Amino acid sequence: MDIETLKKSLNENLRNVPDFPKPGIQFKDITTLLNNAEVFSALMEFLENHYKNYGLDFIAGIESRGFIFGAALATRLQVGFVPIRKKGKLPFTTIVEKYSLEYGFDEVEIHIDALRDKKGAKVLLIDDLIATGGTAEAGIKLIKSLGGNCVEACFLLNLAEFNSVKKIEKYCKVFSILDI
């Protein structure tokens, strides 16, 4: 499937949920994309072809929707998958990074051995969308603190109104499929 056909299919298979999780938010629901086997498979094939020559060692997915895309892509590329989770969710020793929200702060964490002590490991960070960029920035900082090299941050959706891609480009390249 060519990129324009893929974009059209992705757009047709996203559901907008008004006022979720709070009034004024237009939530982009990916479950309708995930349960369409043809479109999800085409997306994963596209990402596999895009990243197959990057020489990646790991794919790091941000909780929770980044887990879906990250784990699926990691198996296709035969590289390790690394979860970046909200604080208190990982069972082993972790490092934590704080990030700001429009209404306060939150934290994400990663296991201290997530990159298997491979210094300079090439890591792709992936999530379903980028809005304010806080979680992605924290994820990149976690990867770097383990000695990894975040070679790119990948997002299915870029909520362009926030202009957060520029924030992330200070750390690594950014790739998004749909700008909304």
N, C-alpha and C positions, 0 to 999 in steps of 0.2 A: 504494500500500500504506500503510495507516495505521500509526502508530508502534508500537502493540501487536503487530500482525501482523509488522511488521519485526523487532521485538525477539525474538519467538518464532522467526522464521526464522533470525535471526543466531545465537541460542542453539543451535538445532538443527544449524547448520552450522559450529560451532566444535568443534575436537577438543582434548581434554585429553591431554597427554602427561606421564605421571608421571615424576619424577626426571630431568627434562631442563631445563637443561644439567648439573644436578648433583643429587644426592640431596636429596629434600625439596621440590624445586621442582615445581609443577604448571603446566607450560607451556601457554599458550593458543595453539594453532596456528590461524592464519587461512587457511592454504592451502586448507582444505576449504570455506571461504566464497568464496575467490577463484575456485575452479574451478566454482562454481555460478553460471552466468551470470545466472539470474533473480534470485537473492538479491543478488549483487554489483551488478547494475544497479539494483535497488530501493534499495539502500543509497546508491548514488551519486545517484540521483534525489532521495532524501530530503535528502541533504546539499546538493545543488544548490538545492533549494527553500528550505532553511533559510538558506543564505548568499547567495542571489541579490540581496538588497536591502542587503547590508552595504557595498557600494561598495569592495570589496577591490581592492588593486593587485597583491598577490602572495599565494601560498600557499607557506609554508615547511614542508617535510616532513623529519622526522628519520629518519636512516638506520636501518634500511633499509625497514622496512615502511611508514613514513610516506611514503616515496617513492611507493608504489603508490597509496595513497588521495589523496595530495596532487597528483600529476601528473594522475590521472584527474579530480579535481574542478577543477583549474586549467583543463583543456581545456573542461570543461562551462561554467565561469564566464568563460572567455576572459580569464584573467589569467595573469601569469607564475608559473612554478614555481621555487622556490629550494631547493636541497638543503642540508641541514645534515648534515655528515658527520663521521666519526671523524677524528681528527688524522692528517694525512699522506695523505689520499685525494683532496684537491682539487688541481688542477694549477696554479692561479694564486695570486696573493698572497691570504692569508687573515688573518682574526683568529680567535683561539682563546679558548675559555672552558673552564675546568676545573670539574669537578663531582665530588662524592664518591659512592662506591659503598659497599656494606656491607663490602667487602674492600679498599678503597683509593681511588684516584682514576682518572679518565679525562678525556678532552678531546674536545670537538667544535669544528668550525670552519665558517666561512662565507666565501665570496669577498668581498673588500672592495667590489666593485662589484655585489653581488647584488641590491641594490634600485635599481640604475641611477641612483644619486645622487638619488633622489626623497625628499627630506626629508619626514618625517611620513607616509610610505607606510603604508597600511592593510594589515596582514599578518595572515593566519590561520596559526597554527602547528598542525600536525596530525601525529598518530602513531596507531599501532594501539591502544596502551594506556598507561595511567599506573599505575605501581607506586610507586616511591619519589619520583618527580618530579624527580630530579636532572637528567636529560637535558632535560626540558621547561624547567626553570628556566634551564639553560645556553643553550638555544635562544632563549628570550625575551630574555635578556641580550645575545646576539649581535645579534638584530634591533634592539634598542634602541641598541646601540653603533653601528649603521649609520644611526641617525636615524629608524628605522622605529617604527611604533606597532603593537604586537601587540594587536589588538582582541579576540582570543579564542584559546584553546587548545582544540582539539577532539580527542577520543579516542573510539575505538569502544568500548573497555572501560576501566572504572575499577575497579582492584583496591582495593575500599573498605577492606580491612583495613589498608592503609598510611596512609589518611587524608591523602593527598598533595594532594588538590584544594585544601585550605586553603592549602598552601604556594604553589601557583600563583596562587590568587586574590589574592595580594598584588600581582601584576603585571598580571593581566587576568582577564576572565571565562573560565570554563571550561564546556565543553559535552561531556558524554559520553552515549552512547546506552545502554550497558549497565553497570550497577553489579553487580559480582560479588564 
